[in-house]
Amino acid sequence: MSLNFAQLWLAIIVAIFWLALAIKRRPAALPYPNLKLFGTFKTDWRQKLAKFLRWFGAIALLFALARPQLVHWEEVRTEGIDIVFALDISGSMTATDFLPNRMEAAKRVMRQFVEMLREKRGGDRLGLVVFAAESYTQCPLTDDYDFFLEALDQVQNAREGVVEDGTAIGDGLTVALRRLQNSPAKSKVVILLSDGVNNAGQVQPRDAARIAAKMGVRVYTIGIGTVSGTVSWQDPLTGRTQFGRVAGFDEPLLREIAQRTEGSYFYAADKSTLASILRYIMQLETAPLIVRKEQKRTDLAIGFIAFALACLLIESLLVHALWRRVP
């Protein structure tokens, strides 16, 4: 049970002030100089009970003013890993060798991957980083898969003006590593999907790979697309759809990144291969992760107020009705 101690001290001060007023000398109820003239007075059980009821009621009101709450905690042991996707959103990801294009195909397969996690395991946390010439976090680590999927749906290609076009693999991997920096999970993974050659950014991919190795993060790199693919885009002047060719990705670099971090490199020439790669990664060894979650807070103030009112009401009925006393 938790208490608001500031409110509790305030209630105690009010109680002390009230008690000081209560014990303040009052006028004599009887116009006699000495009560001994009436003999010896003894306090019977009814007076004691009435006093106890009054004090119990007052104490219950003090606790009610402190706003006590009952907090239910439970420790949930899950078998899970922390996974951050680093998704290339450069202009070349609009190549149509994957239908409808490379990026949309990757997003669809990632959705299938998330649904499989939800159905078969459910203990993993997912995050999403996107990169072109710049990189940023699209979704922080979360176990809310619906939130992750909403963030994934909002990912746009660099040609749509979200970020400057280009391919900064090192920057994308670095931002993904930052998301895992304070992760309590024993098993941490980055799945990097790219179809291009590193040509932008401030961090070299090999330097980012060395950082990942020191952090104990395994990086699984996936090269997307054929050796070259067709890119289509909307010409802003004519409004016509234009087509062009793009070069393939830097396979030696992706392979080296994976080897440095004890991960694996995969080549996804089509959508079905990409789906099978993600299914394989889902079979990674999991590590126990204990998560302490606050489940529910129950306000107990109403109960204390009800108890206080009941005590005071019973005391009043007993004294003024059942045990009617002579004033």
C-alpha positions as CSV (number, residue, x, y, z in Angstrom):
1,M,0.0,0.0,0.0
2,S,1.3,3.5,-0.9
3,L,0.6,6.7,0.9
4,N,0.9,10.3,0.0
5,F,3.1,11.4,2.9
6,A,2.7,15.1,2.3
7,Q,-1.0,14.8,2.6
8,L,-0.6,12.5,5.6
9,W,1.6,15.0,7.5
10,L,-1.0,17.8,6.7
11,A,-3.7,15.6,8.1
12,I,-1.7,14.9,11.3
13,I,-1.1,18.7,11.8
14,V,-4.9,19.3,11.3
15,A,-5.6,16.5,13.8
16,I,-3.2,18.0,16.4
17,F,-4.8,21.4,16.0
18,W,-8.3,19.8,16.4
19,L,-7.1,17.9,19.5
20,A,-5.7,21.0,21.0
21,L,-9.0,22.7,20.6
22,A,-10.9,19.7,22.0
23,I,-8.9,19.6,25.2
24,K,-9.1,23.3,25.7
25,R,-10.7,24.1,29.1
26,R,-14.5,24.3,28.7
27,P,-17.1,25.8,31.1
28,A,-18.2,23.6,33.9
29,A,-21.3,21.6,33.0
30,L,-22.5,21.6,36.6
31,P,-22.5,24.7,38.9
32,Y,-20.7,22.9,41.7
33,P,-17.2,23.7,42.8
34,N,-16.2,20.0,43.2
35,L,-17.4,16.9,41.5
36,K,-16.5,14.8,44.6
37,L,-19.7,16.0,46.2
38,F,-21.4,13.5,43.9
39,G,-19.2,10.6,44.9
40,T,-16.8,8.6,42.8
41,F,-17.4,8.4,39.0
42,K,-16.3,5.3,37.2
43,T,-15.9,5.0,33.4
44,D,-18.0,2.0,32.3
45,W,-17.6,0.0,29.0
46,R,-20.1,2.0,27.1
47,Q,-18.0,5.2,27.6
48,K,-14.9,3.4,26.5
49,L,-16.6,2.0,23.4
50,A,-17.9,5.4,22.4
51,K,-14.4,6.9,22.8
52,F,-12.8,4.1,20.8
53,L,-15.4,4.6,18.0
54,R,-14.6,8.3,17.9
55,W,-10.9,7.8,17.7
56,F,-11.1,5.0,15.1
57,G,-13.3,7.3,13.0
58,A,-10.8,10.2,13.4
59,I,-7.8,8.0,12.5
60,A,-9.6,6.6,9.5
61,L,-10.3,10.1,8.2
62,L,-6.6,10.9,8.6
63,F,-5.7,7.9,6.4
64,A,-8.4,8.9,3.9
65,L,-6.8,12.4,3.6
66,A,-3.4,10.7,2.8
67,R,-5.0,9.1,-0.3
68,P,-3.8,5.5,0.3
69,Q,-3.6,3.3,-2.7
70,L,-3.2,-0.5,-3.1
71,V,-0.6,-1.2,-5.8
72,H,-0.7,-4.7,-7.4
73,W,2.7,-5.8,-8.8
74,E,3.6,-8.9,-10.6
75,E,6.9,-10.1,-12.0
76,V,6.5,-11.5,-15.5
77,R,9.2,-13.8,-16.8
78,T,9.3,-13.8,-20.6
79,E,11.6,-15.4,-23.1
80,G,12.5,-12.6,-25.4
81,I,15.0,-10.6,-27.2
82,D,15.2,-6.9,-28.2
83,I,15.1,-6.4,-32.0
84,V,15.7,-3.2,-33.8
85,F,15.0,-3.0,-37.5
86,A,17.2,-0.6,-39.5
87,L,15.3,-0.1,-42.8
88,D,16.8,1.6,-45.9
89,I,14.4,4.1,-47.3
90,S,16.6,5.6,-50.0
91,G,15.3,6.3,-53.4
92,S,16.6,3.0,-54.8
93,M,14.2,1.2,-52.6
94,T,11.5,2.2,-55.1
95,A,12.9,-0.3,-57.5
96,T,10.1,-2.5,-58.9
97,D,12.0,-5.8,-59.1
98,F,10.0,-6.5,-55.9
99,L,6.3,-5.8,-56.2
100,P,5.1,-3.2,-55.8
101,N,8.6,-2.0,-54.9
102,R,11.4,-3.0,-52.6
103,M,10.4,-0.9,-49.7
104,E,6.8,-1.8,-49.7
105,A,7.7,-5.5,-50.1
106,A,10.0,-5.2,-47.1
107,K,7.4,-3.6,-45.0
108,R,4.8,-6.3,-45.8
109,V,7.3,-9.1,-44.9
110,M,8.1,-7.2,-41.6
111,R,4.4,-7.1,-40.8
112,Q,4.2,-10.9,-41.3
113,F,7.2,-11.3,-39.1
114,V,5.6,-9.2,-36.3
115,E,2.4,-11.3,-36.6
116,M,4.4,-14.5,-36.2
117,L,6.1,-13.1,-33.2
118,R,2.7,-12.1,-31.7
119,E,1.3,-15.6,-32.3
120,K,4.3,-17.8,-31.4
121,R,6.3,-15.9,-28.8
122,G,5.1,-12.5,-27.8
123,G,8.0,-11.8,-25.4
124,D,10.2,-9.8,-27.8
125,R,10.4,-6.0,-27.9
126,L,10.7,-4.3,-31.3
127,G,12.1,-1.0,-32.5
128,L,12.4,0.6,-35.9
129,V,15.1,3.0,-37.3
130,V,14.9,4.3,-40.9
131,F,17.8,5.8,-42.9
132,A,18.6,7.3,-46.2
133,A,21.3,10.1,-46.2
134,E,20.0,10.8,-42.7
135,S,18.6,8.4,-40.1
136,Y,16.1,8.7,-37.3
137,T,14.0,6.5,-34.9
138,Q,10.6,5.7,-36.3
139,C,9.6,3.6,-33.3
140,P,11.4,3.1,-30.0
141,L,11.7,-0.4,-28.4
142,T,8.2,-1.6,-27.5
143,D,6.2,-4.7,-26.7
144,D,3.1,-3.1,-28.2
145,Y,3.1,-4.7,-31.6
146,D,0.1,-2.7,-32.8
147,F,2.0,0.5,-32.1
148,F,5.0,-0.8,-34.0
149,L,2.9,-1.7,-37.0
150,E,1.3,1.7,-37.0
151,A,4.8,3.3,-37.0
152,L,5.8,0.9,-39.8
153,D,2.8,2.0,-41.9
154,Q,3.9,5.6,-41.7
155,V,7.3,5.0,-43.2
156,Q,7.8,6.9,-46.4
157,N,10.5,6.8,-49.1
158,A,13.2,9.5,-49.2
159,R,11.9,10.5,-52.6
160,E,8.8,11.7,-51.0
161,G,10.8,14.4,-49.3
162,V,11.0,13.0,-45.7
163,V,14.8,13.0,-45.6
164,E,17.6,13.7,-48.0
165,D,18.2,10.9,-50.4
166,G,21.3,8.7,-50.1
167,T,22.4,5.6,-48.2
168,A,24.0,6.1,-44.7
169,I,24.4,2.6,-43.5
170,G,26.8,3.5,-40.7
171,D,24.5,6.2,-39.3
172,G,21.5,3.9,-39.5
173,L,23.3,1.2,-37.6
174,T,24.5,3.7,-35.0
175,V,21.0,5.0,-34.3
176,A,19.8,1.4,-34.0
177,L,22.5,0.7,-31.4
178,R,21.5,3.7,-29.4
179,R,18.0,2.3,-29.0
180,L,19.6,-0.9,-27.5
181,Q,22.1,1.0,-25.3
182,N,20.1,0.7,-22.1
183,S,18.3,-2.5,-22.9
184,P,18.0,-5.0,-20.0
185,A,17.7,-7.9,-22.4
186,K,20.7,-10.3,-22.6
187,S,20.1,-10.9,-26.3
188,K,20.1,-7.8,-28.5
189,V,19.8,-7.9,-32.3
190,V,19.8,-5.4,-35.2
191,I,18.2,-6.5,-38.5
192,L,19.6,-4.2,-41.2
193,L,17.9,-4.2,-44.6
194,S,19.5,-2.3,-47.4
195,D,19.8,-2.3,-51.2
196,G,22.5,0.3,-51.7
197,V,26.1,1.3,-51.3
198,N,27.1,3.5,-48.3
199,N,27.5,7.0,-49.8
200,A,26.5,9.4,-47.0
201,G,26.5,9.9,-43.2
202,Q,29.1,10.7,-40.6
203,V,29.8,7.2,-39.2
204,Q,31.6,4.6,-41.3
205,P,29.7,1.3,-41.3
206,R,32.8,-0.7,-40.1
207,D,33.1,1.7,-37.1
208,A,29.5,1.1,-36.3
209,A,30.0,-2.6,-36.6
210,R,32.9,-2.4,-34.1
211,I,30.7,-0.5,-31.6
212,A,28.0,-3.2,-32.0
213,A,30.5,-5.9,-31.3
214,K,31.6,-4.2,-28.1
215,M,28.0,-3.8,-27.0
216,G,27.3,-7.5,-27.7
217,V,24.7,-6.7,-30.3
218,R,24.4,-9.2,-33.2
219,V,23.7,-7.6,-36.5
220,Y,21.9,-9.5,-39.2
221,T,22.3,-7.8,-42.6
222,I,20.0,-8.4,-45.5
223,G,20.8,-7.3,-49.0
224,I,17.5,-6.6,-50.9
225,G,17.0,-6.8,-54.6
226,T,18.7,-8.1,-57.7
227,V,22.1,-7.0,-58.9
228,S,20.3,-4.0,-60.5
229,G,16.7,-3.0,-60.5
230,T,14.3,-0.7,-62.2
231,V,13.3,2.5,-60.4
232,S,10.2,4.4,-61.2
233,W,9.3,7.9,-60.0
234,Q,7.0,10.8,-60.8
235,D,8.5,13.6,-62.7
236,P,7.5,16.9,-60.9
237,L,7.6,18.9,-64.2
238,T,5.7,16.7,-66.6
239,G,3.8,14.4,-64.1
240,R,4.9,11.4,-66.1
241,T,6.3,8.2,-64.6
242,Q,10.0,7.9,-65.4
243,F,12.1,4.7,-65.2
244,G,15.8,4.1,-64.5
245,R,18.3,1.5,-63.4
246,V,20.0,1.3,-60.1
247,A,23.2,-0.5,-59.1
248,G,23.3,-3.4,-56.7
249,F,24.1,-3.3,-53.0
250,D,27.5,-3.5,-51.3
251,E,27.5,-7.2,-50.5
252,P,31.1,-7.4,-49.1
253,L,30.3,-4.6,-46.7
254,L,27.1,-6.2,-45.4
255,R,28.8,-9.5,-45.0
256,E,31.7,-7.9,-43.0
257,I,29.3,-6.1,-40.7
258,A,27.5,-9.4,-39.9
259,Q,30.8,-11.3,-39.3
260,R,32.2,-8.6,-37.0
261,T,29.1,-8.9,-34.8
262,E,28.7,-12.7,-34.9
263,G,25.5,-12.2,-36.9
264,S,24.7,-13.5,-40.4
265,Y,24.4,-12.1,-43.9
266,F,21.5,-12.9,-46.1
267,Y,20.7,-12.2,-49.7
268,A,17.0,-11.7,-50.5
269,A,16.5,-11.8,-54.2
270,D,12.7,-11.9,-53.9
271,K,9.9,-11.4,-51.4
272,S,9.6,-15.1,-50.4
273,T,13.3,-15.4,-49.7
274,L,13.1,-12.3,-47.5
275,A,10.2,-13.8,-45.6
276,S,12.1,-17.1,-45.0
277,I,15.1,-15.1,-43.7
278,L,13.0,-13.3,-41.1
279,R,11.5,-16.6,-40.0
280,Y,14.9,-18.0,-39.5
281,I,16.0,-15.0,-37.4
282,M,12.9,-15.6,-35.3
283,Q,14.3,-18.9,-34.3
284,L,17.2,-17.2,-32.5
285,E,18.1,-18.3,-29.0
286,T,16.1,-16.4,-26.5
287,A,17.2,-15.2,-23.1
288,P,15.1,-14.9,-19.9
289,L,14.1,-11.3,-19.2
290,I,12.3,-10.4,-15.9
291,V,10.1,-7.4,-16.3
292,R,8.4,-5.9,-13.3
293,K,5.1,-4.2,-14.3
294,E,2.7,-2.2,-12.3
295,Q,-0.7,-3.7,-13.0
296,K,-3.3,-1.7,-11.1
297,R,-3.7,1.0,-8.5
298,T,-6.8,0.8,-6.2
299,D,-7.8,3.9,-4.3
300,L,-8.5,3.1,-0.7
301,A,-9.6,6.5,0.5
302,I,-13.3,5.8,-0.1
303,G,-13.1,2.7,2.1
304,F,-11.4,4.7,4.9
305,I,-14.1,7.4,4.7
306,A,-16.9,4.9,4.8
307,F,-15.3,3.2,7.8
308,A,-14.9,6.6,9.6
309,L,-18.5,7.6,8.9
310,A,-19.7,4.2,10.1
311,C,-17.7,4.5,13.4
312,L,-19.0,8.1,14.0
313,L,-22.6,7.1,13.1
314,I,-22.6,4.1,15.4
315,E,-21.1,6.2,18.2
316,S,-23.8,8.8,17.7
317,L,-26.6,6.4,17.7
318,L,-25.4,4.5,20.7
319,V,-24.8,7.7,22.8
320,H,-27.8,9.7,21.7
321,A,-30.4,7.0,21.2
322,L,-29.6,3.6,22.9
323,W,-27.6,4.9,25.8
324,R,-29.2,8.3,26.0
325,R,-27.2,10.3,28.5
326,V,-28.4,13.1,30.8
327,P,-26.9,16.5,29.9
